[in-house]
Structures are given as C-alpha cells and as structure tokens.
Amino acid sequence: MELLTPINLAHWIRGDGSLQNKSLHLSVYAFTIEEVNLLIKVLEHKFGLHCYIHNLSSIGDIPRIYVWQISMDKLRFQVDSYNIPSMKYKIQK
C-alpha cells in the first residue's frame, strides 16, 4: 500500500489512464483479478476513490479499473501537482 504514492498514481494515469465520460479507466491488462482487486482496495483506502473492475468483454474479459466520476475531483487534487500540462486532459473536468 505504501508503494503507491500520488506521484506514482500520476505516472500510472499518464501511461495507462484514459478519460471516459468524465471518469477514468486505468489499464491493468497484465494483472490477475486478485492483483486488480488489491489495487482497487489501495485506491479506495489510501486515496478515497470509488472504483470497480470494468471488463472489456469484447476482447475476452480483460480488466480495467474504472474510477467513478464522483471521485475525479479528489483524484485531481491528489495528483495535479505531479501532472504535466500535456497530460492533464486525461483527468480534466
């Protein structure tokens, strides 16, 4: 849990995040379901974000983490100072 910091989360979003209807998808394709559930617990407990697993059933139930729109202001507050201007679109309002 202590390994995921706001700066790590900002890097993760820059590399594997995508804005989806004012919410965020985080790609976790290389992780097992157990690892994805652990990541969700960390995001919920450490960062106070509301998340769930969203499967891309069109390509074989590959998981992504979906961060709900209601958590986006909290997410922006925690990672914005670590973000670079060209990547702010991934978590914009």
C-alpha positions in Angstrom: 0.0 0.0 0.0 2.8 2.4 0.9 4.4 1.9 -2.6 1.6 3.6 -4.4 2.0 7.4 -3.8 0.3 10.3 -5.5 3.3 10.8 -7.8 3.2 7.0 -8.8 -0.6 7.4 -9.4 0.1 10.4 -11.7 2.6 8.4 -13.7 0.2 5.5 -13.9 -2.6 7.8 -15.2 -0.2 9.3 -17.8 0.8 6.0 -19.1 -2.3 3.8 -18.8 -5.2 6.1 -18.0 -7.9 7.3 -20.3 -10.8 9.7 -19.7 -14.1 8.0 -20.2 -17.2 10.3 -19.9 -15.8 12.4 -17.0 -14.5 9.2 -15.3 -11.2 7.4 -15.6 -10.1 4.0 -16.9 -6.8 2.6 -15.7 -5.4 -0.2 -17.8 -4.3 -3.3 -15.8 -4.2 -5.9 -18.6 -1.1 -7.7 -17.2 -2.5 -8.1 -13.7 -4.5 -11.0 -12.3 -8.0 -10.4 -11.0 -6.6 -10.8 -7.4 -4.0 -8.1 -8.1 -6.6 -5.8 -9.7 -8.8 -6.2 -6.6 -5.8 -5.4 -4.4 -5.1 -2.2 -6.4 -8.7 -1.2 -6.1 -8.5 -1.6 -2.3 -5.5 0.6 -2.2 -7.1 3.2 -4.4 -10.2 3.2 -2.2 -8.4 3.2 1.2 -5.4 5.3 0.5 -6.8 7.8 -1.9 -10.5 7.6 -1.1 -11.6 6.8 -4.6 -14.6 4.9 -5.7 -13.6 2.2 -8.2 -14.7 -1.1 -9.7 -13.5 -3.6 -12.3 -14.7 -2.9 -15.8 -14.2 -5.8 -18.2 -13.6 -5.4 -21.9 -15.8 -8.3 -22.8 -15.4 -7.6 -26.5 -11.8 -8.8 -26.3 -12.0 -11.6 -23.7 -12.9 -10.2 -20.3 -9.7 -8.1 -19.9 -10.0 -6.0 -16.8 -9.6 -2.3 -16.4 -10.1 -0.2 -13.2 -12.9 2.3 -13.5 -12.7 5.4 -11.3 -16.1 6.9 -10.8 -16.9 10.4 -11.8 -17.7 11.3 -8.2 -14.1 10.6 -7.3 -12.5 12.7 -10.0 -12.2 15.9 -8.1 -10.5 14.1 -5.2 -8.2 12.4 -7.7 -7.3 15.6 -9.5 -6.5 17.2 -6.1 -4.1 14.4 -5.2 -2.2 14.1 -8.5 -2.5 17.5 -10.2 0.8 18.9 -8.9 2.6 15.9 -10.3 1.0 16.1 -13.7 2.4 17.7 -16.8 0.3 20.1 -18.9 0.2 17.8 -22.0 -1.4 15.0 -19.9 -3.9 16.9 -17.9 -6.6 16.1 -20.5 -6.7 12.5 -19.0 -8.3 13.8 -15.8 -9.9 17.1 -16.9 -13.4 18.1 -15.9 
